[in-house]
Amino acid sequence: MFCVAFLVLLAVAVLGVVWELIYHYLMQFRWEKDWPTLFGLLTLVP
């Protein structure tokens, strides 16, 4: 039981770091360095 909880926590942490790196990479191409409002609302869905 503890092993499963640890694996889930580890997976969430890894995915969070990967998502942050992808987000930072994509923001380098935007002039304002931020998402348009629609993209911000779409990220709430996942």
DSSP file (Angstrom, degrees, kcal/mol; ACC not computed):
  #  RESIDUE AA STRUCTURE BP1 BP2  ACC     N-H-->O    O-->H-N    N-H-->O    O-->H-N    TCO  KAPPA ALPHA  PHI   PSI    X-CA   Y-CA   Z-CA
    1    1 A M     >        0   0    0      0, 0.0     4,-2.0     0, 0.0     5,-0.2   0.000 360.0 360.0 360.0 -47.7    0.0    0.0    0.0
    2    2 A F  H  >  +     0   0    0      1,-0.2     4,-2.3     2,-0.2     5,-0.2   0.872 360.0  55.6 -64.3 -36.6    2.7    2.4    1.0
    3    3 A C  H  > S+     0   0    0      2,-0.2     4,-2.2     1,-0.2    -1,-0.2   0.900 107.1  49.0 -64.3 -41.1    4.7    1.5   -2.2
    4    4 A V  H  > S+     0   0    0      2,-0.2     4,-2.3     1,-0.2    -1,-0.2   0.917 111.2  49.4 -65.4 -43.7    1.8    2.3   -4.4
    5    5 A A  H  X S+     0   0    0     -4,-2.0     4,-2.3     1,-0.2    -2,-0.2   0.897 111.3  50.0 -62.9 -39.9    1.3    5.7   -2.8
    6    6 A F  H  X S+     0   0    0     -4,-2.3     4,-2.4     2,-0.2    -1,-0.2   0.898 110.2  50.1 -65.6 -40.4    5.0    6.5   -3.1
    7    7 A L  H  X S+     0   0    0     -4,-2.2     4,-2.4     2,-0.2    -2,-0.2   0.889 110.9  49.0 -66.1 -39.1    5.0    5.6   -6.8
    8    8 A V  H  X S+     0   0    0     -4,-2.3     4,-2.4     2,-0.2    -2,-0.2   0.925 112.3  48.2 -65.2 -44.3    1.9    7.8   -7.4
    9    9 A L  H  X S+     0   0    0     -4,-2.3     4,-2.1     1,-0.2    -2,-0.2   0.899 112.4  49.1 -62.7 -41.0    3.6   10.7   -5.6
   10   10 A L  H  X S+     0   0    0     -4,-2.4     4,-2.5     2,-0.2    -2,-0.2   0.903 110.5  50.5 -64.7 -42.1    6.8   10.2   -7.5
   11   11 A A  H  X S+     0   0    0     -4,-2.4     4,-2.6     2,-0.2     5,-0.2   0.906 110.8  48.8 -63.9 -41.8    4.9   10.1  -10.9
   12   12 A V  H  X S+     0   0    0     -4,-2.4     4,-2.2     2,-0.2    -1,-0.2   0.903 112.0  49.4 -64.6 -41.0    3.1   13.3  -10.1
   13   13 A A  H  X S+     0   0    0     -4,-2.1     4,-2.1     2,-0.2    -2,-0.2   0.925 113.0  46.2 -64.5 -44.5    6.3   15.0   -9.1
   14   14 A V  H  X S+     0   0    0     -4,-2.5     4,-2.5     1,-0.2    -2,-0.2   0.928 113.7  48.2 -65.3 -45.4    8.1   13.9  -12.3
   15   15 A L  H  X S+     0   0    0     -4,-2.6     4,-2.7     1,-0.2    -1,-0.2   0.876 110.2  53.3 -63.2 -36.6    5.2   14.9  -14.5
   16   16 A G  H  X S+     0   0    0     -4,-2.2     4,-2.1    -5,-0.2    -1,-0.2   0.907 110.7  45.6 -64.3 -42.0    5.0   18.3  -12.8
   17   17 A V  H  X S+     0   0    0     -4,-2.1     4,-2.2     2,-0.2    -2,-0.2   0.916 114.0  48.9 -67.6 -42.6    8.7   19.0  -13.4
   18   18 A V  H  X S+     0   0    0     -4,-2.5     4,-2.4     1,-0.2    -2,-0.2   0.921 111.3  49.9 -63.3 -43.5    8.5   17.8  -17.0
   19   19 A W  H  X S+     0   0    0     -4,-2.7     4,-2.7     1,-0.2    -1,-0.2   0.900 109.7  51.7 -61.5 -40.5    5.4   20.0  -17.6
   20   20 A E  H  X S+     0   0    0     -4,-2.1     4,-2.5     2,-0.2    -1,-0.2   0.903 110.1  48.4 -63.6 -41.5    7.2   23.0  -16.0
   21   21 A L  H  X S+     0   0    0     -4,-2.2     4,-2.2     2,-0.2    -2,-0.2   0.906 112.9  47.6 -65.6 -41.7   10.2   22.5  -18.3
   22   22 A I  H  X S+     0   0    0     -4,-2.4     4,-2.6     2,-0.2    -2,-0.2   0.925 112.5  49.9 -64.0 -44.1    7.9   22.2  -21.4
   23   23 A Y  H  X S+     0   0    0     -4,-2.7     4,-2.0     1,-0.2    -2,-0.2   0.925 111.3  48.3 -60.0 -46.1    6.0   25.3  -20.4
   24   24 A H  H  X S+     0   0    0     -4,-2.5     4,-0.7     1,-0.2    -1,-0.2   0.902 111.4  50.6 -63.0 -40.7    9.1   27.3  -19.9
   25   25 A Y  H >< S+     0   0    0     -4,-2.2     3,-0.8     1,-0.2     4,-0.3   0.919 111.4  47.6 -62.5 -45.0   10.5   26.2  -23.2
   26   26 A L  H >< S+     0   0    0     -4,-2.6     3,-1.3     1,-0.2     4,-0.3   0.840 104.7  60.4 -67.2 -32.4    7.3   27.2  -25.0
   27   27 A M  H >< S+     0   0    0     -4,-2.0     3,-1.1     1,-0.3    -1,-0.2   0.708  88.8  72.3 -70.0 -18.5    7.2   30.6  -23.3
   28   28 A Q  T << S+     0   0    0     -3,-0.8    -1,-0.3    -4,-0.7    -2,-0.2   0.739  96.0  52.5 -67.2 -20.8   10.5   31.5  -24.9
   29   29 A F  T <  S+     0   0    0     -3,-1.3     2,-0.4    -4,-0.3    -1,-0.2   0.525  92.4  89.4 -92.7  -7.0    8.8   31.9  -28.2
   30   30 A R  S <  S-     0   0    0     -3,-1.1     3,-0.2    -4,-0.3     5,-0.1  -0.732  70.0-142.4 -95.8 141.4    6.1   34.2  -27.1
   31   31 A W  S    S+     0   0    0     -2,-0.4    -1,-0.1     1,-0.2    -4,-0.0   0.919 104.7  39.7 -65.1 -44.5    6.5   38.0  -27.1
   32   32 A E  S    S-     0   0    0      2,-0.2    -1,-0.2     1,-0.0     3,-0.1   0.569 104.1-129.8 -82.6  -8.3    4.7   38.5  -23.8
   33   33 A K  S    S+     0   0    0      1,-0.2     2,-0.3    -6,-0.2    -6,-0.1   0.833  76.9  89.1  60.3  35.1    6.2   35.4  -22.2
   34   34 A D  S    S-     0   0    0     -7,-0.1    -2,-0.2     0, 0.0    -1,-0.2  -0.984  81.2 -98.4-154.1 159.2    2.7   34.3  -21.2
   35   35 A W        -     0   0    0     -2,-0.3     2,-0.0     1,-0.1    -8,-0.0  -0.456  41.2-107.0 -75.1 149.0   -0.2   32.2  -22.5
   36   36 A P     >  -     0   0    0      0, 0.0     4,-1.8     0, 0.0     3,-0.3  -0.355  40.1-102.8 -63.5 161.2   -3.2   33.9  -24.1
   37   37 A T  H  > S+     0   0    0      1,-0.2     4,-2.1     2,-0.2     5,-0.2   0.869 120.2  55.7 -58.5 -40.2   -6.2   33.7  -21.9
   38   38 A L  H  > S+     0   0    0      1,-0.2     4,-2.1     2,-0.2    -1,-0.2   0.907 107.0  49.2 -62.4 -41.8   -7.9   30.9  -23.8
   39   39 A F  H  > S+     0   0    0     -3,-0.3     4,-1.4     1,-0.2    -1,-0.2   0.882 108.7  54.3 -65.0 -36.7   -4.8   28.6  -23.4
   40   40 A G  H  < S+     0   0    0     -4,-1.8     4,-0.3     1,-0.2    -1,-0.2   0.891 109.4  47.1 -62.3 -39.9   -4.8   29.4  -19.7
   41   41 A L  H >< S+     0   0    0     -4,-2.1     3,-1.1     1,-0.2     4,-0.4   0.862 108.3  55.9 -70.3 -34.4   -8.4   28.3  -19.4
   42   42 A L  H >< S+     0   0    0     -4,-2.1     3,-1.1     1,-0.2    -1,-0.2   0.789  96.9  63.5 -69.0 -26.7   -7.7   25.1  -21.4
   43   43 A T  T 3< S+     0   0    0     -4,-1.4    -1,-0.2     1,-0.2    -2,-0.2   0.646  91.6  66.9 -72.8 -12.2   -5.0   24.1  -19.0
   44   44 A L  T <  S+     0   0    0     -3,-1.1    -1,-0.2    -4,-0.3    -2,-0.2   0.760  88.0  69.7 -74.4 -23.8   -7.6   23.8  -16.3
   45   45 A V    <         0   0    0     -3,-1.1    -2,-0.2    -4,-0.4    -1,-0.2   0.933 360.0 360.0 -65.3 -49.0   -9.3   20.9  -18.1
   46   46 A P              0   0    0      0, 0.0    -1,-0.3     0, 0.0    -2,-0.1   0.552 360.0 360.0 -64.8 360.0   -6.6   18.2  -17.5
